[in-house]
């Protein structure tokens, strides 16, 4: 069984990695169902991002521990869009893509630009029964993240 390193060690390895290696998106995927919250650890090593096992927690206050990202999908009510709330407590901001799915059919896709200074709130098509979080990479900054 592999042991995940702590966030300080992961952050240290990030500074040792060559800049070109930092732009490689992760192939890991986290699925979040509507009206749920998922919390998962993020480790950066050798310029690559690896995700730990996601845990599904009850809806409520969005809490992430050091080295984790928490994502919550709220019920849309009568609007055509559901709210997506994200809290990152990682060594550096992490950018990723959220893909809204009904079965295997993609109905919406949004880019999430990582932030450490405040929670992120955005919207995705409310018909999405499942949100696939994918293409994780080290944040490029708000101007470069599109």
C-alpha positions in Angstrom: 0.0 0.0 0.0 1.4 3.4 -1.0 1.5 6.1 1.5 0.5 9.6 0.4 3.0 12.3 1.5 1.9 15.3 3.5 1.1 18.6 1.9 4.4 20.2 3.0 6.4 17.5 1.3 4.1 17.7 -1.8 4.6 21.5 -1.9 8.4 21.1 -1.6 8.5 18.6 -4.5 6.5 21.1 -6.6 9.3 23.6 -6.3 11.8 21.0 -7.4 9.9 20.1 -10.6 10.9 21.6 -13.9 8.3 24.2 -15.2 7.5 22.1 -18.3 6.5 19.2 -16.1 3.9 21.3 -14.2 1.7 21.6 -17.2 0.7 18.0 -17.5 -2.9 17.4 -16.6 -3.7 14.5 -14.3 -5.7 11.6 -15.7 -7.4 11.0 -12.3 -11.2 11.5 -12.1 -13.5 12.2 -9.2 -17.3 11.7 -9.6 -19.7 13.8 -7.6 -23.5 13.2 -7.7 -26.0 16.0 -7.5 -26.9 17.1 -3.9 -23.7 15.6 -2.5 -20.3 16.7 -1.3 -17.0 15.0 -2.0 -13.6 15.7 -0.3 -10.4 14.3 -1.7 -6.6 14.7 -1.1 -4.3 16.1 -3.7 -0.6 15.3 -3.9 1.8 17.0 -6.3 5.0 14.9 -7.0 7.4 15.0 -9.9 5.3 17.7 -11.5 2.2 15.5 -11.6 -1.0 15.6 -9.6 -2.3 12.5 -7.9 -5.6 12.3 -6.2 -6.4 10.2 -3.2 -9.6 8.4 -2.6 -12.6 10.7 -2.4 -15.0 10.5 0.5 -18.6 11.5 0.3 -19.7 13.6 3.3 -23.1 15.0 4.2 -24.1 18.3 2.8 -23.5 21.3 5.0 -20.5 23.4 5.7 -17.9 22.9 3.0 -14.8 21.7 4.9 -11.4 20.6 3.5 -8.4 19.7 5.5 -4.9 20.7 4.6 -3.9 19.1 1.2 -7.6 18.6 0.2 -10.2 19.9 -2.2 -13.9 19.8 -1.2 -16.6 20.1 -3.9 -20.4 20.4 -3.3 -23.2 20.4 -5.8 -26.4 22.1 -4.6 -29.9 21.4 -5.6 -30.9 23.8 -8.4 -34.4 24.5 -7.3 -36.4 26.0 -10.2 -33.3 27.4 -12.1 -31.7 25.7 -15.0 -28.3 25.7 -13.2 -27.0 24.0 -10.1 -24.5 25.8 -7.9 -21.0 24.2 -7.5 -19.0 25.2 -4.4 -15.3 24.5 -4.1 -12.8 24.9 -1.3 -9.1 24.3 -1.9 -6.6 23.8 0.9 -3.7 22.7 -1.2 -0.1 24.0 -1.4 -0.8 25.7 -4.7 -4.1 26.4 -6.6 -5.3 23.5 -8.7 -7.2 24.0 -12.0 -9.6 21.4 -13.2 -12.6 20.7 -15.5 -16.1 19.8 -14.2 -18.1 17.9 -16.7 -21.9 17.6 -16.2 -23.3 14.2 -17.3 -26.5 12.4 -17.7 -25.5 8.7 -17.9 -22.5 8.9 -20.3 -23.9 12.0 -22.2 -22.0 15.2 -21.6 -24.4 18.2 -21.2 -22.1 20.9 -19.8 -18.4 21.5 -19.1 -16.8 24.3 -17.1 -13.2 25.1 -16.2 -12.5 25.7 -12.5 -9.6 28.1 -11.9 -8.1 27.2 -8.5 -8.0 29.7 -5.7 -6.6 29.5 -2.2 -7.7 32.9 -1.0 -11.5 32.3 -1.0 -14.1 29.6 -1.9 -15.1 29.2 -5.5 -18.7 29.3 -6.6 -19.9 28.7 -10.1 -22.8 27.1 -11.9 -23.3 24.0 -14.1 -26.4 22.7 -16.0 -28.9 21.5 -13.5 -29.8 18.4 -15.4 -26.4 16.9 -14.6 -27.0 13.8 -12.5 -23.3 13.4 -12.0 -20.3 15.8 -12.2 -17.0 14.4 -13.4 -14.0 16.4 -12.0 -11.1 15.8 -14.4 -7.9 17.2 -16.0 -6.4 18.4 -12.8 -3.3 20.5 -13.1 -1.3 23.1 -11.1 -3.0 26.4 -11.3 -1.8 28.9 -14.0 -3.3 32.0 -12.5 -6.6 33.7 -13.2 -5.4 35.4 -16.4 -4.1 32.2 -18.0 -6.9 29.9 -16.8 -9.6 29.7 -19.5 
